Amino acid sequence: MHKKMLERVLSVRRAVSPRSDATSSVEFENDNDEATADADDDEKTKKQQHQQIRIATRTAANYLTRMGPFGLCLVFLSLALLSILSLYLFHSRSFVCVSSYDPVTRSGFFGLDGLESDFGSLGVPWCRSKHGKTVEWTSKDLIKGLEEFVPIYETRPIKNNMYGMGFDHSFGLWFIARWLKPDLMIESGAFKGHSTWVLRQAMPDTPIVSLSPRHPEKYLKKGPAYVDGNCTYFAGKDFVDFGSVDWGSVMKKHEITDLSRVLIFFDDHQNELKRIKQALKAGFQHLVFEDNYDTGTGDHYSVRQICDQFYIRGGGHSCFKDSDEARIRSKRRKFWQKAVDIEELCGPDEAWWGVRGYMRDDFNHSNQPISYADHFQNSRFLESILDVYWELPPVAGPSLTHQTRYDPARAPSPIVEDGRYRLFQRLGLTRLETSVFNGYTQMVYLHISEQES
Ligand SMILES: C[S@@+](CC[C@H](N)C(=O)[O-])C[C@H]1O[C@@H](n2cnc3c(N)ncnc32)[C@H](O)[C@@H]1O
């Protein structure tokens, strides 16, 4: 089923990859090197044209001044003609350059797959924040961060982190922690300790509090795991759920007086609405959720699911079998393992919200049906406390990473877009095994604060 997509992606990749075909790569590449080369070429052409104009003007002026007023008229006429000619030359040159970077050409990269055009129908839902604020960092910062993070990631102690974080989310967590520079980092859901290690790489001297039913040291007996020396573990026999911790005394112990200096990372597969309410009650503001599952997928009610409402672009769904959405979903289901078609999306009575009208919790060990009215109220509540909502984009497009799981039509545009193989290579991403790019589930960063009265 997915083989077909992979073959198509691979065959396109072969056609554009500088490794296999240098000439055909030109059509798709828009990396900095080539952009600079084109800019240099433009500059040279312009200089030559200016020089030619100057020489021609000077010669004509010398000749024509000797011819009196009639000659001057001719000078003006010639200048006007030359300006029109040079304008035409500059524009036709830049038009050729721009057309090769045109996003329409890039979307053609996916041939009949119609990736870009399907965005309109499926779209990427987004949570509205109170005042429309967004994060400080830019895509340039993310690219710079990637360059730094790849060599760090290569030194990770747990090479095979199946059931834990892959590359995209490891980068996201590292980047956010390093940007915010918290005084304390709390994680809920440690598994073998990979995310603890990522937090430690971002902030070498900052204390960590880690909550997990099974202590990561237990895994050490069987293979690679990470136990941190500057971490307070509420794990094993000392395990306490995030919602039951006496955060006041933990903050006191760590001499934290400003809760806006604390970062919480959730990878515990619990209902995210429940976690947000608990974090808000404790006074925390900066939250990262690892698994921000799309509607119809996952084992817990997620922030993205909550914000999936009719009034959001890409939000609200149709369970009508003859709808455009049904047709597009069934097509995309064939290509992307995590994509869901209309039968999977919709439960009894056309309930599409959450997962088939259910609010899942605790690795889907618990689930409750939820009415659309309650689901709608949840989104209104979230919007009332949300200052910032930012979904981590996938690090690179699927033709580069060869991932076949998440549907790119339901994800933000990747940091390294398809076709930018040189950048992908320059960042060191070609050195990583393909499997590390398979775990993307829209990690999200939230800044929350109490409702204003
Ligand atoms: C997906 S794993 C975490 C992966 C880890 N963050 C990593 O990067 O490799 C989920 C973890 O959550 C733990 N867990 C289960 N219930 C929990 C709870 N109520 N609070 C905290 N952790 C929980 C599980 O035992 C498991 O270790």
The ligand as an SDF file (V2000), in Angstrom:
LIG
                    3D

 27 29  0  0  0  0  0  0  0  0999 V2000
    6.0120    7.3080   25.3830 C   0  0  0  0  0  0  0  0  0  0  0  0
    6.7540    6.9550   26.8620 S   0  0  0  0  0  0  0  0  0  0  0  0
    7.8060    8.3270   27.1470 C   0  0  0  0  0  0  0  0  0  0  0  0
    8.9650    8.4240   26.2150 C   0  0  0  0  0  0  0  0  0  0  0  0
   10.0800    9.3050   26.6550 C   0  0  0  0  0  0  0  0  0  0  0  0
    9.6350   10.6440   26.9240 N   0  0  0  0  0  0  0  0  0  0  0  0
   11.1610    9.3000   25.6030 C   0  0  0  0  0  0  0  0  0  0  0  0
   11.5080   10.3410   25.1160 O   0  0  0  0  0  0  0  0  0  0  0  0
   11.6660    8.2690   25.2730 O   0  0  0  0  0  0  0  0  0  0  0  0
    5.4920    7.1740   28.0020 C   0  0  0  0  0  0  0  0  0  0  0  0
    5.9150    7.0000   29.4280 C   0  0  0  0  0  0  0  0  0  0  0  0
    4.8980    7.4910   30.2740 O   0  0  0  0  0  0  0  0  0  0  0  0
    4.8600    6.6820   31.4480 C   0  0  0  0  0  0  0  0  0  0  0  0
    3.5990    6.9180   32.1700 N   0  0  0  0  0  0  0  0  0  0  0  0
    2.4780    6.1760   32.2150 C   0  0  0  0  0  0  0  0  0  0  0  0
    1.5700    6.7630   33.0200 N   0  0  0  0  0  0  0  0  0  0  0  0
    2.1380    7.8890   33.5010 C   0  0  0  0  0  0  0  0  0  0  0  0
    1.7140    8.9170   34.3730 C   0  0  0  0  0  0  0  0  0  0  0  0
    0.5030    8.9310   34.9090 N   0  0  0  0  0  0  0  0  0  0  0  0
    2.5790    9.9080   34.6700 N   0  0  0  0  0  0  0  0  0  0  0  0
    3.8140    9.9280   34.1350 C   0  0  0  0  0  0  0  0  0  0  0  0
    4.2580    8.9860   33.2790 N   0  0  0  0  0  0  0  0  0  0  0  0
    3.4320    7.9850   32.9620 C   0  0  0  0  0  0  0  0  0  0  0  0
    5.0580    5.3070   30.8730 C   0  0  0  0  0  0  0  0  0  0  0  0
    5.4350    4.3850   31.8730 O   0  0  0  0  0  0  0  0  0  0  0  0
    6.1460    5.5860   29.8310 C   0  0  0  0  0  0  0  0  0  0  0  0
    7.4070    5.4600   30.4190 O   0  0  0  0  0  0  0  0  0  0  0  0
  1  2  1  0
  2  3  1  0
  2 10  1  0
  3  4  1  0
  4  5  1  0
  5  6  1  0
  5  7  1  0
  7  8  2  0
  7  9  1  0
 10 11  1  0
 11 12  1  0
 11 26  1  0
 12 13  1  0
 13 14  1  0
 13 24  1  0
 14 15  1  0
 14 23  1  0
 15 16  2  0
 16 17  1  0
 17 18  1  0
 17 23  2  0
 18 19  1  0
 18 20  2  0
 20 21  1  0
 21 22  2  0
 22 23  1  0
 24 25  1  0
 24 26  1  0
 26 27  1  0
M  CHG  2   2   1   9  -1
M  END
$$$$
